[in-house]
Amino acid sequence: MQSFPVHVKELAARFVAAIRFLTIFPFPGKIGHGSAELGASTPFFPIIGLILGCIGAATCWLLWSVLPPLVAAVLLTTVLLGFSGGLHLDGLADTADGFFSARPRDQILVIMRDSRIGAMGVIALFFVLLLKVSAFAGLSRSDALMAAVLMPVAGRCAILLLMALLPYARPEGGLGTLFYTRRSRLTGVWAFLFFSFLAWLLLGNGCWLPITLFTLTVLGFSFFCKRVIGGATGDTLGAACELCEACTALAIAALTWSV
């Protein structure tokens, strides 16, 4: 009779751990601080993405009501970035610096661990953020609402798919090791189904383009990671999140432009 409340408490701790890791939301107390809880929190990543998406949608509705689309797009992108603490953009910058350094695998991993940002990292950040802003700026309020909901979900689901597809690349371990201790390909399947269902719910028959572009981005990036460093790291997981967010925004912009 005591197993049910204990099980619920464990699930709650994992959910809070996911919120603590993926957002800047403060939670009092010690719940969700343990490494075991964080490692087991990955099934909640799509849910956290949806929570961020709902915040983005509410922000979008307000901004598109009072501001020109371009200004609203910049502010919405900033809000979504702010609530995630810029965690995944840091991974994107580190990945770009390492992958485009033309160095051997071991040196690439060293470069990716360097907290300083290089030229390729700056270029990657610039183009990904520019793509998000320009995609949002071309959307009506209703279309921007759908993009604001779907983008954060796409990013967090991409993390789980990349983990399901690739082994961990650092033999000495790192931040991503916590998640790889509980890695499951079923979690990747759950993430793909969650994203696909939400895309269908929001876009109807038009969901094929975001789903296709999302899938191709994850598969293409996983192949690139495997070829360059032999697997994934915490930085490449963050990069996958940002790339899939940008590609989802691009897909929705393409759908509305072609109508």
Contacts in CASP RR format, 6 or more apart in sequence:
PFRMAT RR
TARGET T0000
AUTHOR 0000-0000-0000
METHOD contacts of the structure
MODEL  1
MQSFPVHVKELAARFVAAIRFLTIFPFPGKIGHGSAELGASTPFFPIIGL
ILGCIGAATCWLLWSVLPPLVAAVLLTTVLLGFSGGLHLDGLADTADGFF
SARPRDQILVIMRDSRIGAMGVIALFFVLLLKVSAFAGLSRSDALMAAVL
MPVAGRCAILLLMALLPYARPEGGLGTLFYTRRSRLTGVWAFLFFSFLAW
LLLGNGCWLPITLFTLTVLGFSFFCKRVIGGATGDTLGAACELCEACTAL
AIAALTWSV
10 37 0 8 1.000
12 31 0 8 1.000
13 31 0 8 1.000
13 32 0 8 1.000
13 37 0 8 1.000
14 32 0 8 1.000
14 37 0 8 1.000
14 40 0 8 1.000
14 41 0 8 1.000
14 43 0 8 1.000
14 44 0 8 1.000
15 41 0 8 1.000
15 44 0 8 1.000
15 47 0 8 1.000
16 27 0 8 1.000
16 31 0 8 1.000
16 32 0 8 1.000
16 37 0 8 1.000
17 32 0 8 1.000
17 33 0 8 1.000
17 34 0 8 1.000
17 37 0 8 1.000
17 38 0 8 1.000
17 39 0 8 1.000
17 40 0 8 1.000
17 41 0 8 1.000
18 38 0 8 1.000
18 41 0 8 1.000
18 42 0 8 1.000
18 44 0 8 1.000
18 45 0 8 1.000
18 47 0 8 1.000
18 48 0 8 1.000
19 25 0 8 1.000
19 27 0 8 1.000
19 48 0 8 1.000
19 51 0 8 1.000
20 27 0 8 1.000
20 32 0 8 1.000
20 33 0 8 1.000
20 38 0 8 1.000
21 38 0 8 1.000
21 41 0 8 1.000
21 87 0 8 1.000
22 45 0 8 1.000
22 48 0 8 1.000
22 49 0 8 1.000
22 52 0 8 1.000
22 84 0 8 1.000
22 87 0 8 1.000
22 156 0 8 1.000
23 48 0 8 1.000
23 51 0 8 1.000
23 52 0 8 1.000
23 83 0 8 1.000
23 84 0 8 1.000
23 85 0 8 1.000
24 82 0 8 1.000
24 83 0 8 1.000
24 84 0 8 1.000
24 85 0 8 1.000
25 83 0 8 1.000
32 38 0 8 1.000
35 178 0 8 1.000
38 178 0 8 1.000
38 179 0 8 1.000
39 178 0 8 1.000
39 179 0 8 1.000
39 181 0 8 1.000
39 182 0 8 1.000
40 182 0 8 1.000
42 159 0 8 1.000
42 160 0 8 1.000
42 163 0 8 1.000
42 179 0 8 1.000
42 182 0 8 1.000
42 187 0 8 1.000
43 187 0 8 1.000
43 190 0 8 1.000
45 156 0 8 1.000
45 157 0 8 1.000
45 159 0 8 1.000
45 160 0 8 1.000
45 191 0 8 1.000
46 153 0 8 1.000
46 156 0 8 1.000
46 157 0 8 1.000
46 160 0 8 1.000
46 190 0 8 1.000
46 191 0 8 1.000
46 194 0 8 1.000
46 195 0 8 1.000
48 156 0 8 1.000
49 152 0 8 1.000
49 153 0 8 1.000
49 155 0 8 1.000
49 156 0 8 1.000
50 149 0 8 1.000
50 152 0 8 1.000
50 153 0 8 1.000
50 198 0 8 1.000
52 80 0 8 1.000
52 83 0 8 1.000
52 84 0 8 1.000
52 152 0 8 1.000
53 80 0 8 1.000
53 148 0 8 1.000
53 149 0 8 1.000
53 150 0 8 1.000
53 151 0 8 1.000
53 152 0 8 1.000
53 153 0 8 1.000
54 149 0 8 1.000
55 79 0 8 1.000
55 80 0 8 1.000
55 83 0 8 1.000
56 76 0 8 1.000
56 79 0 8 1.000
56 80 0 8 1.000
56 148 0 8 1.000
56 149 0 8 1.000
56 152 0 8 1.000
57 145 0 8 1.000
57 148 0 8 1.000
57 149 0 8 1.000
59 75 0 8 1.000
59 76 0 8 1.000
59 79 0 8 1.000
59 80 0 8 1.000
59 148 0 8 1.000
60 72 0 8 1.000
60 76 0 8 1.000
60 141 0 8 1.000
60 144 0 8 1.000
60 145 0 8 1.000
60 148 0 8 1.000
61 141 0 8 1.000
61 145 0 8 1.000
63 71 0 8 1.000
63 72 0 8 1.000
63 75 0 8 1.000
63 76 0 8 1.000
64 72 0 8 1.000
64 140 0 8 1.000
64 141 0 8 1.000
64 144 0 8 1.000
65 141 0 8 1.000
67 75 0 8 1.000
69 136 0 8 1.000
69 137 0 8 1.000
69 138 0 8 1.000
69 139 0 8 1.000
69 144 0 8 1.000
70 133 0 8 1.000
70 137 0 8 1.000
72 136 0 8 1.000
72 137 0 8 1.000
72 144 0 8 1.000
73 132 0 8 1.000
73 133 0 8 1.000
73 134 0 8 1.000
73 135 0 8 1.000
73 136 0 8 1.000
73 137 0 8 1.000
73 138 0 8 1.000
73 144 0 8 1.000
74 133 0 8 1.000
76 136 0 8 1.000
76 144 0 8 1.000
76 148 0 8 1.000
77 129 0 8 1.000
77 132 0 8 1.000
77 133 0 8 1.000
77 136 0 8 1.000
80 148 0 8 1.000
80 151 0 8 1.000
80 152 0 8 1.000
81 89 0 8 1.000
81 129 0 8 1.000
84 152 0 8 1.000
87 238 0 8 1.000
88 155 0 8 1.000
88 238 0 8 1.000
88 239 0 8 1.000
88 241 0 8 1.000
88 242 0 8 1.000
89 125 0 8 1.000
89 128 0 8 1.000
89 129 0 8 1.000
89 242 0 8 1.000
90 235 0 8 1.000
90 238 0 8 1.000
91 234 0 8 1.000
91 235 0 8 1.000
91 236 0 8 1.000
91 237 0 8 1.000
91 238 0 8 1.000
91 239 0 8 1.000
91 242 0 8 1.000
92 121 0 8 1.000
92 124 0 8 1.000
92 125 0 8 1.000
92 128 0 8 1.000
92 235 0 8 1.000
92 238 0 8 1.000
92 239 0 8 1.000
92 242 0 8 1.000
92 243 0 8 1.000
93 117 0 8 1.000
93 118 0 8 1.000
93 121 0 8 1.000
93 122 0 8 1.000
93 124 0 8 1.000
93 125 0 8 1.000
94 111 0 8 1.000
94 112 0 8 1.000
94 113 0 8 1.000
94 114 0 8 1.000
94 117 0 8 1.000
94 121 0 8 1.000
94 235 0 8 1.000
94 239 0 8 1.000
95 112 0 8 1.000
95 124 0 8 1.000
95 235 0 8 1.000
95 236 0 8 1.000
95 238 0 8 1.000
95 239 0 8 1.000
96 120 0 8 1.000
96 121 0 8 1.000
96 123 0 8 1.000
96 124 0 8 1.000
96 125 0 8 1.000
96 239 0 8 1.000
97 111 0 8 1.000
97 112 0 8 1.000
97 114 0 8 1.000
97 117 0 8 1.000
97 118 0 8 1.000
97 120 0 8 1.000
97 121 0 8 1.000
98 108 0 8 1.000
98 111 0 8 1.000
98 112 0 8 1.000
98 120 0 8 1.000
99 108 0 8 1.000
99 120 0 8 1.000
99 224 0 8 1.000
99 228 0 8 1.000
99 229 0 8 1.000
100 120 0 8 1.000
101 107 0 8 1.000
101 108 0 8 1.000
101 111 0 8 1.000
101 120 0 8 1.000
103 111 0 8 1.000
105 228 0 8 1.000
105 229 0 8 1.000
105 230 0 8 1.000
108 228 0 8 1.000
108 229 0 8 1.000
109 169 0 8 1.000
109 170 0 8 1.000
109 229 0 8 1.000
109 233 0 8 1.000
112 233 0 8 1.000
112 235 0 8 1.000
128 242 0 8 1.000
128 243 0 8 1.000
128 246 0 8 1.000
131 246 0 8 1.000
131 249 0 8 1.000
131 250 0 8 1.000
132 151 0 8 1.000
132 245 0 8 1.000
132 246 0 8 1.000
132 249 0 8 1.000
134 253 0 8 1.000
135 147 0 8 1.000
135 246 0 8 1.000
135 249 0 8 1.000
135 250 0 8 1.000
135 252 0 8 1.000
135 253 0 8 1.000
136 144 0 8 1.000
136 147 0 8 1.000
136 148 0 8 1.000
136 249 0 8 1.000
138 253 0 8 1.000
138 256 0 8 1.000
139 147 0 8 1.000
139 252 0 8 1.000
139 253 0 8 1.000
139 256 0 8 1.000
140 256 0 8 1.000
143 252 0 8 1.000
143 256 0 8 1.000
146 202 0 8 1.000
146 203 0 8 1.000
146 252 0 8 1.000
147 248 0 8 1.000
147 249 0 8 1.000
147 252 0 8 1.000
147 253 0 8 1.000
149 198 0 8 1.000
149 202 0 8 1.000
150 195 0 8 1.000
150 198 0 8 1.000
150 199 0 8 1.000
150 202 0 8 1.000
150 210 0 8 1.000
150 248 0 8 1.000
150 252 0 8 1.000
151 245 0 8 1.000
151 248 0 8 1.000
151 249 0 8 1.000
152 245 0 8 1.000
153 194 0 8 1.000
153 195 0 8 1.000
153 198 0 8 1.000
154 195 0 8 1.000
154 210 0 8 1.000
154 214 0 8 1.000
154 244 0 8 1.000
154 245 0 8 1.000
154 247 0 8 1.000
154 248 0 8 1.000
155 240 0 8 1.000
155 241 0 8 1.000
155 242 0 8 1.000
155 244 0 8 1.000
155 245 0 8 1.000
155 248 0 8 1.000
156 191 0 8 1.000
156 241 0 8 1.000
157 188 0 8 1.000
157 191 0 8 1.000
157 192 0 8 1.000
157 194 0 8 1.000
157 195 0 8 1.000
157 214 0 8 1.000
157 244 0 8 1.000
158 191 0 8 1.000
158 214 0 8 1.000
158 217 0 8 1.000
158 218 0 8 1.000
158 240 0 8 1.000
158 241 0 8 1.000
158 243 0 8 1.000
158 244 0 8 1.000
159 191 0 8 1.000
159 237 0 8 1.000
159 238 0 8 1.000
159 240 0 8 1.000
159 241 0 8 1.000
160 187 0 8 1.000
160 188 0 8 1.000
160 190 0 8 1.000
160 191 0 8 1.000
161 188 0 8 1.000
161 191 0 8 1.000
161 192 0 8 1.000
161 218 0 8 1.000
161 222 0 8 1.000
161 240 0 8 1.000
162 218 0 8 1.000
162 221 0 8 1.000
162 222 0 8 1.000
162 225 0 8 1.000
162 232 0 8 1.000
162 236 0 8 1.000
162 237 0 8 1.000
162 240 0 8 1.000
163 179 0 8 1.000
163 180 0 8 1.000
163 183 0 8 1.000
163 187 0 8 1.000
163 188 0 8 1.000
163 232 0 8 1.000
163 237 0 8 1.000
164 183 0 8 1.000
164 184 0 8 1.000
164 185 0 8 1.000
164 187 0 8 1.000
164 188 0 8 1.000
164 189 0 8 1.000
164 191 0 8 1.000
165 218 0 8 1.000
165 219 0 8 1.000
165 222 0 8 1.000
166 222 0 8 1.000
166 225 0 8 1.000
166 226 0 8 1.000
166 230 0 8 1.000
166 231 0 8 1.000
166 232 0 8 1.000
167 180 0 8 1.000
167 230 0 8 1.000
167 231 0 8 1.000
167 232 0 8 1.000
168 176 0 8 1.000
168 177 0 8 1.000
168 180 0 8 1.000
168 231 0 8 1.000
168 232 0 8 1.000
168 233 0 8 1.000
169 225 0 8 1.000
169 229 0 8 1.000
169 230 0 8 1.000
169 231 0 8 1.000
169 232 0 8 1.000
169 233 0 8 1.000
169 236 0 8 1.000
170 177 0 8 1.000
170 233 0 8 1.000
174 233 0 8 1.000
174 234 0 8 1.000
175 234 0 8 1.000
176 233 0 8 1.000
176 234 0 8 1.000
176 237 0 8 1.000
179 237 0 8 1.000
192 215 0 8 1.000
195 211 0 8 1.000
195 214 0 8 1.000
196 207 0 8 1.000
196 211 0 8 1.000
199 207 0 8 1.000
199 210 0 8 1.000
199 211 0 8 1.000
199 214 0 8 1.000
200 207 0 8 1.000
203 210 0 8 1.000
203 252 0 8 1.000
203 255 0 8 1.000
206 255 0 8 1.000
209 251 0 8 1.000
209 254 0 8 1.000
209 255 0 8 1.000
210 248 0 8 1.000
210 251 0 8 1.000
210 252 0 8 1.000
210 255 0 8 1.000
212 251 0 8 1.000
213 247 0 8 1.000
213 248 0 8 1.000
213 250 0 8 1.000
213 251 0 8 1.000
214 244 0 8 1.000
214 247 0 8 1.000
214 248 0 8 1.000
214 251 0 8 1.000
217 240 0 8 1.000
217 243 0 8 1.000
217 244 0 8 1.000
217 247 0 8 1.000
218 240 0 8 1.000
218 244 0 8 1.000
221 236 0 8 1.000
221 239 0 8 1.000
221 240 0 8 1.000
221 243 0 8 1.000
222 232 0 8 1.000
222 240 0 8 1.000
225 231 0 8 1.000
225 232 0 8 1.000
225 236 0 8 1.000
229 236 0 8 1.000
END
